[in-house]
Amino acid sequence: MPPASGKVTKTRLSNGLTVLLKEVHTAPLASFWVWYRVGSRNELPGQTGVSHWVEHMMFKGTRRYPGEVSERRIARDGGVYNAMTWIDWTAYFETLPADKIDFALRLEADRMGRALFPPKEVASERTVIISERQGRENSPGFRLTEEVQAAAFRVHSYHHEVIGDMVDLETMTRDDLYSHYRQYYAPNNAIAVVVGDFKTRDMLARIQALFGGYRPKPLPARRPRPEPEQKGERRVSLSGEGETAFIEVGYHVPGVNHPDFIALVAMDSILGGATALNMFGGGTSNKSSRLYRALVASGLAANASAGLVPTLDPYLYSLFCTVRQGQTPEAVEAALNAEVERLRAEPVAEAELAKAIKQARALFAFGAESVTNQGYWLGHTELFASYKWFDSYLDRLAAVTVADVQRVAQKYLARDNRTVGTFVPSAAPAQANAAEADDED
């Protein structure tokens, strides 16, 4: 993995902007990121989805840098740019040839305080986001995840999806969006990261010149209410159009800064297969995982996966299964339960743990190769802890023991700590009659 410590320069400007700079001279490229400490976690009822919608509005541009002009210029220069909204943060990035990266700095500096939010563009984007929400609702998997999440979180704002509730998307105003932008898009709520082919002294001076004029803002003091301990299994059942049944199980687990998080990464690698913990890093085949062998290789499920994500507050460790045609959700859930209970009851073999950790380490390293991915990791880890988390992760993962894995499995994979959701397709009458006619033929 490309090293971070010793090559990262961390500075805080007088207005509170955190700056992380890492020189990488292997190719004439640079990646610039700006992270804001705001996501769906910070939203209130009536304004769910506002962080994601504000992200969309940033692409409408400023007077100096209209959205379509900026997009064409970055494409012409051979670069890429995008943005992401998640439950804990919103991030923007541009990766360009190193001699073109100054445009990214100028664009993001302008967007930090001079986005326009034209009423016509707000109205147009409302249609886009509502269509996006409707498209997701056509997926039984999305609807099932949303119901499981809502049942698992009754108090904390992790209750709602990042895209927001339809009723809020239909009623939020331009003033709601602009107020959210003005509250959270501030230098003292942001992290700027540059990784690539540049000189640190020159880059820091340029960031100071472009971002240093912004004044810090008083940030909202409100914090999400902590979710009470769950004291019994919760279940949700859905039905609707579709041909496939699904099962999702969500267990409450601690946030990324908890001492147990790294042991949970190792446990996840054993149960569901290694992941990169990175939106860019992807995954690999999980055919050696316990869930695959018990559910997919046995013919019960068409797919079985697990998901652990680094979050500021306690979130969910999710197991998701696609029921194979001809099998029942009950049979898949029974097999899933058996694997979970086996992990809780029996220590894993040293060789199995070593292999799982090796896979997780490899994926993490692969997900930190490019300047774009390194920019992602430095900003993300600084947001929830420190960029040094990025440095020490592999050593801490290698130190996980068999006893650690069994301890966290027993502690968190308890039935009283989980929410179980099932989706079962319901055939329309016409479809049922057609199926009966086919059978008669």
GULORO-316951 format. One record per residue: x, y, z negated of N, C-alpha, C in turn. Coordinates in steps of 0.2 Angstrom, whole numbers, always signed. Atoms other than C-alpha are relative to their C-alpha. Last residue first. Layout:
nx_ny_nz_cax_cay_caz_cx_cy_cz
X_Y_Z_X_Y_Z_X_Y_Z
...
***
This chain:
nx_ny_nz_cax_cay_caz_cx_cy_cz
-3_+2_-6_-250_-134_+110_+5_-6_-1
+5_+5_-3_-259_-135_+94_+3_-2_+7
-1_+6_+3_-244_-127_+85_-4_-5_+4
-6_+3_-2_-243_-113_+97_+0_-7_-3
+1_+2_-7_-261_-109_+94_+6_-4_+2
+4_+6_+0_-258_-109_+75_-1_-3_+7
-4_+6_+2_-244_-97_+77_-3_-6_+0
-5_+2_-6_-254_-86_+88_+4_-6_-2
+4_+4_-5_-268_-86_+74_+5_-2_+6
+2_+6_+3_-255_-81_+61_-4_-4_+5
-6_+4_+0_-248_-67_+71_-1_-7_-2
-1_+1_-7_-266_-60_+74_+7_-5_+1
+4_+5_-2_-269_-61_+55_+1_-2_+8
+6_-3_-2_-253_-52_+51_-5_-5_+3
+2_+0_-7_-240_-62_+43_-6_+3_+1
+7_+2_-1_-233_-57_+26_-2_+1_+7
+4_-3_-6_-215_-57_+24_-7_-2_+0
+3_+6_-4_-208_-60_+6_-4_+3_+6
+4_-2_-6_-197_-48_-2_-2_-6_+3
+1_+5_-5_-190_-52_-20_-4_+4_+6
+5_-2_-5_-183_-41_-33_+0_-5_+5
+0_+5_-5_-174_-46_-50_-6_+3_+5
+6_-1_-4_-169_-33_-62_+0_-4_+6
+0_+0_-7_-155_-38_-75_-7_+2_+3
-3_-6_-3_-149_-35_-92_-1_+1_+7
+3_-5_+3_-160_-48_-101_+2_+7_+3
+6_-1_-3_-154_-61_-89_-4_+6_-3
+5_+3_+4_-136_-59_-94_-7_+2_+3
+4_+4_-5_-123_-55_-81_-5_-4_-4
+4_-4_-5_-115_-41_-91_-5_-4_+4
+3_-6_+3_-108_-48_-107_-5_+3_+5
+4_+1_+5_-105_-66_-102_-4_+7_-2
+6_+4_-3_-98_-61_-85_-5_-2_-6
+4_-5_-4_-87_-48_-93_-6_-3_+3
+3_-5_+5_-80_-60_-106_-5_+5_+4
+6_+3_+4_-78_-74_-93_-3_+5_-5
+5_+2_-5_-67_-63_-81_-6_-3_-4
+4_-6_-1_-57_-56_-96_-6_-1_+5
+4_-2_+6_-53_-73_-102_-4_+6_+1
+6_+5_+0_-47_-79_-85_-4_+2_-6
-1_+7_+1_-35_-64_-85_-6_-4_+0
+6_+4_+2_-34_-47_-77_+1_-7_-1
-1_+2_+7_-16_-40_-76_-7_-3_-3
-4_+6_+1_-16_-40_-57_+1_-2_-7
+3_+6_-2_-30_-28_-57_+4_-6_+0
+6_+2_+5_-22_-16_-68_-4_-6_+2
-3_+3_+6_-6_-16_-57_-5_-2_-5
-3_+6_-2_-16_-13_-41_+3_-4_-6
+5_+5_-1_-26_+1_-49_+3_-7_+1
-1_+5_+5_-11_+11_-56_-5_-6_+2
-7_+3_+1_-8_+22_-41_+0_-6_-4
-2_+3_-6_-26_+26_-36_+7_-4_+0
+4_+6_+0_-30_+30_-54_+1_-4_+6
-5_+6_+3_-16_+42_-53_-4_-6_-1
-3_+3_-6_-28_+53_-42_+5_-6_-2
-6_-4_-3_-37_+57_-58_+3_-4_+6
-5_+1_+5_-53_+52_-66_+6_+4_+2
+3_+3_+6_-70_+53_-57_+5_-1_-6
+6_-3_+2_-66_+67_-44_-3_-4_-7
+0_-6_+4_-48_+63_-44_-7_+3_-2
-2_+1_+7_-52_+46_-39_+2_+6_-4
+6_+4_+4_-63_+51_-24_+3_-1_-7
+6_-4_+2_-51_+64_-18_-5_-3_-4
-3_-5_+5_-35_+53_-18_-6_+5_-2
-1_+2_+7_-45_+39_-11_+3_+5_-5
+6_+2_+3_-53_+48_+4_+2_-2_-7
+4_-6_+3_-37_+57_+8_-6_-2_-3
-4_-2_+5_-28_+40_+9_-3_+7_-3
+2_+4_+6_-42_+33_+20_+4_+3_-6
+7_-2_+2_-40_+48_+32_-2_-4_-6
+0_-7_+4_-21_+47_+32_-7_+1_-2
+0_-6_-5_-22_+28_+37_+0_+7_-5
-5_-1_-5_-17_+14_+26_+0_+7_+3
-3_-6_+2_-28_+15_+10_+6_+1_+5
+4_-5_+0_-41_+2_+15_+3_+7_-2
+2_-1_-7_-28_-11_+20_-5_+7_+0
-5_-3_-3_-21_-9_+2_-1_+2_+7
-1_-7_+2_-38_-11_-6_+6_+3_+4
+5_-4_-3_-41_-26_+5_+1_+7_-2
-1_-1_-7_-25_-34_+1_-5_+4_+3
-6_-5_-1_-27_-31_-18_+1_+1_+8
+2_-6_+2_-45_-39_-18_+6_+5_+1
+5_-3_-6_-39_-54_-8_-2_+7_-2
-4_-1_-6_-24_-57_-20_-4_+3_+5
-3_-7_+1_-36_-54_-35_+4_+1_+6
+5_-5_-1_-48_-68_-28_+4_+7_-1
+2_-1_-7_-33_-80_-25_-5_+6_+1
-6_-2_-3_-26_-78_-43_-1_+2_+8
-1_-7_+1_-43_-80_-50_+6_+3_+3
+6_-4_-3_-46_-96_-41_+1_+7_-1
-2_-1_-8_-28_-102_-45_-6_+3_+3
-5_-5_-1_-31_-99_-64_+1_+1_+8
-7_+3_+0_-47_-109_-64_+5_+6_+2
-2_+2_-7_-63_-100_-69_+7_-2_+0
-6_-4_-3_-68_-102_-87_+2_-1_+7
-6_+3_-1_-85_-110_-89_+5_+5_+3
-1_+6_+4_-101_-104_-96_+7_-3_+0
+0_-3_+7_-103_-86_-89_+2_-6_-4
-5_-5_+1_-97_-91_-71_+0_+2_-8
-6_+4_+0_-108_-107_-72_+6_+5_-1
-1_+3_+6_-123_-96_-77_+7_-4_+0
-1_-5_+5_-121_-85_-62_+2_-3_-7
-7_-2_-1_-119_-100_-50_+2_+6_-5
-4_+5_+2_-135_-108_-57_+8_+2_+0
-1_+0_+7_-144_-92_-56_+5_-5_-2
-4_-6_+2_-140_-90_-38_+1_+0_-7
-7_+1_-1_-146_-108_-35_+5_+6_-2
-3_+5_+4_-162_-105_-43_+7_-2_+1
-1_-3_+7_-165_-89_-34_+3_-5_-5
-6_-4_-1_-162_-98_-17_+1_+4_-7
-5_+4_+0_-175_-111_-22_+7_+4_+1
-1_+4_+6_-187_-99_-27_+6_-4_+0
-4_-4_+5_-185_-88_-12_+1_-3_-7
+4_-4_+4_-190_-103_-1_+4_+5_-5
-1_+1_+7_-181_-112_+13_-5_+5_-4
+1_+7_+3_-187_-115_+30_+1_-1_-7
+6_+3_-3_-179_-100_+38_-1_-7_-3
+0_+3_-6_-164_-95_+27_-7_-2_+2
+3_+7_+0_-167_-83_+13_+0_-3_+7
+5_+0_-5_-156_-67_+14_-2_-8_+0
+0_+7_-4_-147_-65_-2_-5_+1_+5
+5_-1_-5_-141_-49_-12_+0_-6_+5
+0_+6_-4_-132_-48_-28_-6_+0_+5
+6_+3_-3_-130_-31_-36_+2_-6_+4
-3_+5_-4_-119_-24_-49_-5_-4_+3
+2_+7_-1_-128_-9_-55_+5_-4_+4
+4_+1_-6_-124_+8_-62_-2_-7_+0
+1_+7_-1_-116_+15_-78_-5_-1_+6
+4_+3_+5_-111_+33_-75_-1_-7_+1
-1_-4_+6_-97_+41_-65_-4_-3_-6
+4_-5_+1_-98_+27_-51_+2_+4_-7
-3_-5_+5_-86_+15_-43_-5_+6_-1
-3_-6_-3_-96_+2_-33_+2_+4_-6
-2_-4_+6_-99_-16_-36_+3_+6_+3
-2_-7_-1_-109_-26_-22_+2_+3_-7
+0_-4_+7_-112_-44_-20_+3_+7_+1
-5_-5_+1_-116_-54_-4_-1_+3_-7
+0_-2_+7_-126_-69_+2_+6_+4_-1
-6_-4_+2_-131_-73_+20_-1_+1_-8
-4_-2_-6_-142_-85_+29_+6_+4_-2
+0_-7_-2_-147_-93_+13_+4_+1_+6
+5_-4_+3_-151_-111_+7_-1_+7_+3
+5_-1_-4_-140_-120_+20_-6_+3_-3
+5_+6_+1_-127_-127_+8_-7_+1_+4
-2_+6_-3_-114_-116_+16_-4_-6_-2
+0_+0_-7_-124_-101_+13_+2_-7_+3
+6_-2_-3_-130_-103_-5_+0_+0_+8
+6_+3_+3_-117_-112_-15_-6_+1_+3
+0_+7_+0_-102_-109_-4_-6_-3_-3
+0_+3_-7_-106_-92_+0_+0_-7_+0
+7_-1_-3_-110_-87_-18_-1_-3_+7
+5_+5_+3_-94_-95_-25_-7_+1_+3
+3_-2_+6_-83_-85_-13_-5_-5_-3
-3_+3_+6_-72_-93_-1_-3_+1_-6
+2_+7_+0_-83_-89_+14_+3_-4_-6
+0_+3_+7_-82_-71_+9_-2_-7_+0
+5_+6_+1_-76_-65_+26_+0_-2_-7
-3_+6_-3_-68_-48_+24_-5_-5_+0
-1_+6_+4_-73_-31_+18_+3_-5_+5
+4_+6_-2_-75_-13_+24_+2_-6_-5
-4_+6_+0_-61_+0_+20_-3_-6_+2
-4_+1_-7_-70_+16_+26_+3_-7_+0
+5_-1_-6_-83_+17_+12_+3_-1_+7
-1_-6_-5_-70_+11_+0_-5_+0_+5
+2_-6_+4_-71_-1_-15_+0_+6_+4
-5_-5_+0_-61_-13_-3_-2_+6_-5
+2_-6_-4_-72_-29_-6_+6_+6_-1
-3_-6_+1_-67_-46_-11_-3_+5_+4
-5_-1_-5_-80_-60_-11_+3_+7_-1
+3_-3_-6_-96_-62_-20_+5_+1_+6
+7_+1_-1_-92_-72_-36_-3_+1_+7
+2_+7_+0_-74_-73_-36_-7_-2_+2
-4_+3_-5_-71_-55_-30_-1_-8_+0
+4_-1_-6_-85_-49_-41_+4_-3_+6
+6_+5_+0_-76_-56_-56_-4_+0_+6
-2_+6_-1_-60_-47_-51_-6_-5_+0
-2_+1_-7_-69_-31_-49_+3_-7_+1
+6_+1_-4_-78_-33_-65_+2_-1_+7
+1_+7_+1_-61_-35_-74_-6_-2_+4
-4_+3_-4_-57_-18_-67_-1_-8_+0
+2_-1_-8_-73_-10_-73_+5_-5_+4
+2_+6_-3_-71_-17_-91_-1_+0_+7
-6_+5_+0_-60_-2_-98_-2_-7_+4
+0_+5_+6_-74_+10_-93_+5_-5_+1
-5_-2_+5_-69_+24_-81_+0_-5_-6
-7_+2_-2_-78_+16_-66_+5_+2_-5
-3_-4_-5_-95_+16_-74_+7_-1_+1
-3_-7_+2_-102_+2_-84_+3_+3_+6
-7_+0_+1_-113_-12_-77_+3_+7_-2
-3_-6_+2_-132_-15_-77_+7_-1_-2
-2_+1_+7_-136_-31_-67_+3_+7_-2
-4_-5_+3_-146_-30_-51_+2_+0_-7
-1_+0_+7_-153_-45_-42_+5_+5_-2
-5_-5_+3_-159_-44_-24_+0_+0_-8
+0_+0_+7_-169_-58_-15_+6_+5_-2
-6_-3_+3_-174_-57_+3_-1_+0_-7
+1_-2_+7_-187_-66_+14_+7_+2_-3
-5_+3_+4_-186_-66_+33_-2_+3_-7
+0_+7_-1_-199_-63_+47_+5_-4_-5
-6_+3_-1_-205_-46_+44_+0_-7_+1
-1_+3_-6_-220_-35_+40_+8_-3_+0
+1_-4_-6_-224_-33_+22_+2_-3_+6
+2_+4_-6_-222_-40_+5_-1_+5_+5
+2_-3_-6_-213_-34_-11_-3_-5_+5
+2_+4_-6_-211_-41_-28_-3_+4_+5
+4_-4_-5_-202_-32_-43_-1_-5_+6
+1_+3_-6_-195_-41_-59_-5_+5_+4
+5_-4_-4_-188_-34_-75_+0_-3_+7
+0_+0_-7_-178_-45_-87_-6_+4_+3
+4_+5_-3_-178_-39_-105_+0_+0_+8
+1_+6_+5_-170_-27_-117_-4_-5_+3
+5_+4_-2_-162_-14_-105_-1_-6_-5
-2_+7_-1_-151_-2_-114_-6_-4_+2
+0_+4_+6_-157_+16_-112_+2_-7_+1
+5_+5_+0_-152_+26_-97_+1_-5_-6
-3_+7_-1_-142_+41_-101_-6_-5_+0
+1_+3_+6_-150_+58_-96_+2_-8_+0
+5_+5_+0_-141_+66_-82_-2_-3_-7
-3_+7_-2_-132_+81_-86_-5_-5_+0
+4_+7_+1_-138_+99_-86_+4_-6_+2
-2_+4_+6_-125_+113_-88_-3_-6_-1
+6_+2_+4_-127_+120_-71_+2_-4_-6
+3_+6_-3_-110_+128_-65_-6_-2_-5
+2_+3_+6_-105_+146_-69_-4_-6_+3
+7_-1_+2_-96_+151_-53_-2_-4_-6
+4_+6_+4_-78_+153_-49_-7_+2_-2
+1_+0_+8_-74_+167_-37_-3_-6_-3
+7_+1_+3_-69_+164_-19_+1_+0_-7
+5_-6_+1_-54_+173_-13_-6_-1_-3
-1_-4_+6_-42_+159_-15_-4_+6_-2
+5_+1_+5_-50_+148_-2_+1_+4_-6
+6_+1_-3_-41_+154_+14_-6_-1_-6
+2_-6_-4_-25_+162_+8_-7_-1_+2
+1_-6_+4_-23_+149_-6_-2_+6_+4
+6_+1_+4_-26_+135_+6_-1_+5_-5
+6_-1_-5_-13_+142_+18_-6_-1_-4
+1_-7_-1_+0_+144_+4_-6_+1_+4
+3_-3_+6_-3_+126_-1_-1_+8_+1
+7_+2_+0_+0_+120_+17_-3_+3_-7
+4_-4_-5_+16_+130_+19_-7_-2_-1
+0_-7_+2_+24_+123_+2_-5_+5_+5
+4_-2_+6_+18_+106_+6_+0_+7_-2
-4_-2_+6_+25_+104_+23_-4_+3_-5
+0_-7_+1_+14_+95_+36_+5_+1_-6
-7_-3_-2_+12_+78_+43_+0_+8_+0
-3_+1_-7_-2_+69_+34_+6_+4_+1
-4_+5_+0_-14_+70_+18_+3_+0_+8
-3_+0_-6_-23_+86_+13_+5_-6_+0
-6_+5_-1_-35_+86_-1_+2_+0_+7
-2_-1_-6_-47_+100_-8_+6_-5_+1
-6_+3_-1_-57_+96_-23_+2_+0_+7
-3_+3_-6_-72_+106_-28_+7_-2_+0
+4_+6_-1_-83_+112_-42_+3_-4_+5
-2_+4_+7_-71_+126_-48_-5_-6_+0
-7_+2_+0_-71_+132_-29_+1_-4_-7
-4_-5_+3_-90_+133_-28_+7_-3_-1
-5_-1_-5_-103_+124_-18_+4_+6_-2
-5_+6_+1_-114_+118_-33_+6_+1_+5
-1_+3_+6_-126_+132_-37_+7_-4_+0
-3_-6_+4_-126_+142_-21_+2_-2_-7
-7_-2_-3_-129_+126_-11_+3_+5_-4
-5_+5_+2_-143_+121_-23_+7_+1_+3
-2_-1_+7_-151_+138_-21_+5_-6_-2
-5_-5_+0_-150_+137_-2_+2_+1_-8
-6_+2_-3_-159_+120_-2_+6_+5_-1
-2_+5_+5_-173_+126_-14_+7_-3_+3
-3_-3_+6_-174_+142_-4_+2_-5_-5
-6_-2_-1_-177_+133_+12_+4_+3_-6
+0_-6_-4_-191_+124_+4_+7_+2_+2
-5_-4_+2_-194_+106_-2_+0_+6_+5
+2_-6_+3_-211_+99_+2_+5_+5_-2
+5_-3_-3_-210_+85_+14_-2_+7_-3
-3_-2_-7_-193_+79_+9_-6_+4_+4
-4_-5_+1_-200_+79_-9_+3_+3_+7
+4_-5_+2_-215_+68_-5_+5_+6_-1
+3_-3_-6_-203_+56_+5_-4_+7_-2
+7_+2_-1_-192_+53_-10_-4_+4_+6
+6_-4_+3_-174_+57_-8_-6_-4_+1
+4_-3_-5_-160_+51_+4_-6_+4_-3
-4_-6_-2_-148_+47_-10_-5_+4_+5
-5_+0_-6_-161_+35_-17_+3_+6_+2
+2_-1_-7_-169_+38_-34_+5_-1_+5
+6_+3_-2_-167_+30_-51_-2_+1_+7
-1_+5_-5_-149_+35_-52_-6_-4_+2
+2_-2_-7_-157_+50_-60_+3_-4_+5
-6_-3_-4_-156_+41_-77_-2_+2_+7
-1_-6_+3_-173_+38_-86_+6_+4_+4
+6_-3_+1_-182_+23_-78_+1_+7_-3
-1_-6_+3_-167_+15_-70_-6_+4_-1
-6_+0_+4_-168_-3_-66_+1_+6_-4
+2_+4_+6_-186_-2_-59_+6_+0_-5
+5_-4_+4_-181_+12_-47_-2_-4_-6
-4_-6_+3_-165_+3_-42_-5_+4_-4
-4_+2_+5_-175_-13_-38_+4_+5_-4
+4_+2_+6_-188_-4_-29_+4_-3_-6
+3_-6_+3_-175_+5_-18_-5_-2_-6
-6_-4_+4_-165_-10_-15_-3_+6_-3
-1_+4_+6_-181_-19_-9_+5_+3_-4
+6_-1_+4_-186_-5_+3_+1_-4_-7
+0_-7_+3_-169_-4_+10_-6_+0_-5
-6_+0_+5_-168_-23_+13_+0_+7_-3
+2_+3_+6_-186_-23_+21_+6_+0_-6
-4_+5_+2_-180_-11_+34_-2_-3_-7
+2_+6_-5_-194_-1_+42_+5_-6_-2
+6_+3_+3_-192_+11_+27_-2_-6_+4
-2_+5_+5_-175_+15_+33_-5_-4_-3
-4_+6_-3_-182_+22_+49_+3_-5_-5
+5_+5_-2_-195_+32_+39_+4_-6_+4
+3_+4_+6_-181_+40_+29_-5_-5_+3
-5_+4_+2_-171_+45_+45_-3_-4_-6
-1_+5_-5_-187_+52_+53_+5_-5_-3
+6_+4_+1_-190_+62_+37_+0_-6_+5
-1_+4_+6_-172_+68_+38_-6_-4_-1
-6_+5_-1_-173_+73_+57_+0_-4_-7
+2_+5_-4_-190_+82_+54_+5_-6_+1
+6_+3_+4_-184_+92_+39_-2_-6_+4
-4_+5_+3_-168_+96_+50_-5_-4_-5
-2_+5_-5_-179_+106_+62_+3_-6_-4
+6_+4_-2_-188_+115_+48_+2_-5_+5
+3_+3_+6_-171_+120_+40_-6_-4_+2
-5_+6_+1_-164_+125_+57_-2_-5_-6
+2_+5_-6_-179_+136_+60_+4_-6_+0
+6_+3_+2_-176_+144_+42_-2_-5_+6
+5_-3_-4_-158_+147_+46_-7_-3_-1
+6_+3_+1_-147_+139_+32_-6_+4_+4
+5_-4_-2_-132_+151_+35_-7_-2_-2
+5_+4_-4_-117_+143_+27_-6_+4_+1
+3_-4_-5_-105_+157_+21_-5_-4_+4
+4_-6_+3_-98_+151_+4_-4_+3_+5
+0_+0_+7_-89_+134_+6_-5_+5_-3
+6_+4_+3_-93_+133_+24_-1_+0_-7
+6_-4_-1_-80_+147_+28_-7_-4_-2
-1_-6_+4_-66_+138_+19_-7_+4_+1
+2_+2_+7_-71_+121_+27_+0_+6_-5
+7_+2_-1_-70_+129_+45_-3_-2_-7
+4_-6_-1_-53_+138_+41_-8_-2_+0
-1_-4_+6_-45_+122_+34_-5_+7_+0
+4_+4_+5_-52_+111_+48_+0_+5_-6
+7_-1_-2_-45_+124_+61_-4_-3_-6
+2_-6_+3_-28_+123_+52_-7_+2_+2
+4_+0_+6_-27_+105_+56_-2_+6_-3
+7_-3_-1_-23_+108_+75_-4_+0_-7
+0_-7_-2_-4_+106_+74_-7_+3_+1
-3_-5_+6_-6_+90_+63_+0_+7_+2
-7_+0_-1_-17_+81_+76_+3_+6_-4
-2_-3_-6_-34_+80_+68_+7_-1_+1
-6_+2_-1_-44_+72_+54_+2_+2_+7
-2_-1_-6_-58_+82_+47_+7_-3_+1
-7_+1_-2_-67_+78_+31_+1_+2_+8
-1_-2_-7_-82_+83_+21_+7_-1_+2
-6_+0_-3_-88_+75_+4_+0_+2_+8
+1_-2_-7_-103_+76_-7_+7_+1_+3
-4_-4_-4_-103_+67_-24_-2_+2_+7
-4_-5_+5_-110_+57_-38_+3_+5_+4
+4_-2_+6_-125_+48_-29_+4_+4_-5
+1_+6_+4_-117_+49_-12_-3_+2_-7
+3_-1_+6_-117_+61_+2_-1_-6_-4
+4_+5_+4_-105_+59_+16_-3_+3_-6
+1_-1_+7_-97_+70_+29_-4_-5_-3
+7_+3_+3_-90_+69_+46_-1_+2_-7
+2_-3_+7_-75_+74_+57_-7_-2_-2
+7_+2_+2_-65_+67_+71_-1_+4_-6
+1_+1_+7_-50_+74_+81_-7_-3_-1
-1_+7_+1_-44_+74_+99_-1_-2_-7
-6_+0_+2_-43_+93_+101_+2_-8_-2
-4_-2_-5_-58_+93_+112_+8_-1_-2
+0_+5_-5_-68_+84_+100_+5_+1_+5
-4_+6_+3_-63_+96_+86_+0_-6_+5
-7_-2_+1_-68_+111_+97_+4_-6_-3
-4_+1_-7_-84_+103_+103_+7_+1_-1
+0_+7_-2_-90_+100_+85_+4_-1_+7
-5_+3_+4_-85_+118_+80_+1_-8_+2
-7_-3_-3_-94_+126_+94_+5_-4_-4
-1_+4_-6_-110_+115_+90_+7_+2_+3
-1_+7_+0_-110_+120_+72_+2_-3_+6
+6_+3_-2_-107_+139_+74_+1_-8_+0
-1_+7_-3_-90_+144_+66_-7_-3_+1
-7_+0_-3_-89_+163_+62_+1_-7_+4
+0_-5_-5_-108_+165_+59_+7_-1_+4
+0_-7_+3_-108_+149_+49_+0_+5_+6
-5_-5_-1_-112_+131_+54_-1_+6_-4
+3_-5_-4_-127_+120_+57_+5_+6_+0
-2_+1_-7_-116_+106_+51_-4_+5_+5
-7_-2_-1_-117_+112_+34_+2_-1_+7
+0_-7_-2_-136_+110_+35_+7_+3_+1
+2_-1_-7_-134_+91_+35_+0_+7_+2
-6_+3_-5_-124_+91_+19_-2_+1_+7
-5_-5_+0_-138_+102_+11_+6_-2_+4
+3_-5_-5_-151_+89_+16_+5_+5_+0
-1_+3_-7_-140_+75_+7_-3_+5_+5
-7_+0_-1_-139_+86_-9_+1_-3_+7
-2_-7_-2_-158_+90_-8_+8_+0_+1
-2_+0_-6_-163_+71_-8_+3_+7_+2
-4_+6_-2_-173_+72_-23_+1_+1_+7
-6_-2_-5_-179_+90_-26_+4_-6_+1
+2_-6_-4_-196_+88_-35_+5_+2_+5
+6_+2_-4_-189_+77_-48_-3_+6_+3
+5_+0_+4_-171_+84_-52_-7_-2_+3
+6_-3_-3_-155_+81_-43_-6_-1_-5
+2_-7_+3_-138_+80_-51_-7_+2_+2
+0_+0_+8_-136_+61_-49_-2_+6_-3
+7_+1_+2_-141_+63_-30_-1_-1_-8
+3_+5_-4_-124_+71_-27_-7_-1_-3
+7_+0_+0_-113_+85_-33_-3_-6_+4
+3_+4_+5_-95_+86_-38_-8_+1_+0
+4_-4_+5_-90_+93_-21_-3_-5_-5
+5_+4_+4_-76_+85_-11_-3_+5_-5
+2_-4_+5_-66_+94_+3_-6_-4_-3
+6_+2_+3_-55_+83_+14_-2_+6_-5
+2_-5_+5_-42_+87_+27_-7_-2_-3
+7_+1_+2_-33_+73_+37_-2_+5_-6
+2_-2_+7_-17_+76_+46_-7_-1_-1
+7_-1_+2_-9_+68_+61_+0_+3_-7
+1_-7_+0_+9_+68_+69_-8_+2_-1
+3_-2_-6_+13_+51_+64_-2_+7_+0
-1_+5_-4_+24_+43_+50_-4_+1_+7
-3_-2_-7_+26_+59_+42_+1_-5_+5
-1_+7_-3_+15_+57_+27_+2_+2_+7
-3_+0_-6_+15_+72_+15_+1_-7_+2
-5_+5_-1_+3_+72_+1_+2_+0_+7
-4_+0_-7_-6_+87_-5_+4_-6_+0
-4_+5_+0_-20_+88_-19_+3_-1_+7
-3_+2_-6_-28_+104_-23_+4_-6_+0
-5_+5_+1_-41_+107_-37_+3_-1_+7
+0_+5_-5_-51_+124_-35_+6_-5_-1
+2_+7_+2_-53_+132_-51_+0_-5_+5
+7_+1_+0_-52_+150_-46_-3_-6_-2
+3_-4_+6_-34_+152_-52_-8_+0_+0
+0_-7_-2_-29_+138_-40_-4_+4_-6
+6_-3_+2_-26_+121_-48_+0_+7_+2
+0_-7_+2_-11_+111_-40_-8_+2_-2
+6_-2_+3_-7_+93_-38_+0_+7_-2
+0_-6_+4_+7_+88_-27_-7_+2_-2
+6_-5_+0_+7_+70_-22_+1_+6_-4
+1_-3_-7_+23_+61_-16_-6_+5_+0
-6_-3_-2_+29_+55_-33_+0_+4_+6
-4_-4_+5_+14_+44_-36_+7_+2_+3
+3_-7_+1_+4_+40_-20_+4_+4_-5
+0_-3_+7_+13_+25_-13_-3_+6_+0
-4_-6_+0_+7_+17_+4_+0_+3_-7
+4_-6_+0_+0_+0_+0_+4_+6_+0
***
